[in-house]
Structure formats: C-alpha cells, structure tokens
Amino acid sequence: MTRFSLPAITAALATALVPIAAAGQPKGVVGQFSDVTVEGSVLEPSPIRVSDDAELTGLITAPEGFTLEIFARDLVNPRMLAVSDENVLYATRRSAGDVIMRKDDFSRIIASS
C-alpha cells in the first residue's frame, strides 16, 4: 500500500485543480461553458446637497405621529444602522467600506417614535 503525506496530497490536488479554475466562463462569451448569463446592478441615486436642516427635513416625509430630526450629516452613503444598548449608533458605509460609530443620546429618539 502506498502512503502519501498530507502536503503531497494537497499539492497534487492544487495542481490538478488549477486547469479547472482557469477554465471559467470567459467574460462576454455565452455558451462555451454555460448558457447562463448573470447580471446584477447597484442602485446609485444622485446625491442632493441641502445645507439647511429645516429644508432637508421638508424634503422627507414620515407617517403621521412621527417627527424628523437631523442628528448627523455628511456621513458619505450610510446604509445599515444599528443602535447598541449603550446608545451608540453604528452605520455601515458601502462606498467607504467601513463602519462608523456615533455616540449620542438616541434613547430620546427611539422612545419618541
């Protein structure tokens, strides 16, 4: 019985898989390896610039019983928001590729909504 070491098996598999990985679907060529084309898109709305908070809140609508208040500006495309138990706001920024943190008393905002 022939015995192979784990590094030898790993190297052999990696060598065997390289041609398979390189044989992926060429961009723009349909039917060579697949008859399926997958397309996606990212919505990039046009930014608006409003320097006055009152004017900005006038552009946003909210259901009856809710009030609007500007508490952060110029965050550069925040996407997902989360508030911790310690009232720390976290926001993801897809275009910047990071997560930002803002400390404030968000309990008054959450309690009033």
N, C-alpha and C positions, 0 to 999 in steps of 0.2 A: 504494500500500500504506500503510495507516495504522499508525503506530507508537505504542505505548503504553509509558510508563515503568513500571518495576517497582513503584514506590509506587502508581501509579494502578491497576495490575492487582491489587495486594494489597488496596487499599481497595475495589475493585469486588467482589472475591471475599468479603471480610469482610462487606460489605453484603448480598451475595446469600446468605451462609450464616447470617446472624442469624435470619431467619424459620425456617429448618430446625432450628437448635439450640433455638429456643423451642418447637418443636412436639414436644418429647419426650413420652414416656408420662406422663400425669398420675398422681400417686400415688393408688393405690386404684382406678383405672379400668382394667379389663381389657377388651381388645378394640377400643379406639379406634384405637390404632396398632400393637398387638401382642396376641396371645392367650397370651403367656407371662408368668408372674409368677415372679420370682426372689426367694427368701427366704434369709436367712442368719442365723446366730446366733453368739454368742461365749459360750463357757463361762466363767462367773464363779463358781468354787467359793466356798463360805462360808469365810471365814478362821477359823482356830483360834488361840487365844492360849495359849501354853505358855511359862512363864517359866523353867523349869528345863531345861538342856540334856540331862540324863540322861533326863528324862521325854519330851522331844522325840525323842531317838534311839530310845526304846522304842516310839514310835508308827510308826516307819518300818521296813519290812522290806527285807532285802537278801539276795541269794543267798549260800549257804554259801561261806566263804572271803573275803568282803568285810567290812569294818568300816565303821562310821559315825562321823563326827566332825563336830561343828558348828564351822564356821570363820567364819561370817558370819550375822548376824541382822538382822531389820528392814530388809530391802532393798527392800521395797514391790514385790511381784509381779515378781521377776526371771523372765525367760522363756528366752532363749537364752544359753548360756555358751560362752566360748572362753578358752583359756589360751595366751598367747604363748610364744615360745621363751625369753623373759626371765622366765617365771613370773609374768606379770601376768594376773589374771583380769578378763575383760570380761563384763558382763552387761547384756542389754537389759531395759528396764522399760517394757512396753507402756502401763501405766496412767500412768506419769510421762512417757512419750515421750522417753526419753533412754537413754544408755549409761553405765554406771558402771564404774569401774576400781578394782581392789583389788590391792595388791602384797603378796605373801606368798611363802613357800616351798612352792609347790604341787607341786614335784617329788617330795617325800616322799609326798604323797597319790596322785599319779598312778602312781608307781613301785610302791606297795603294792597297787594294785588289779589 
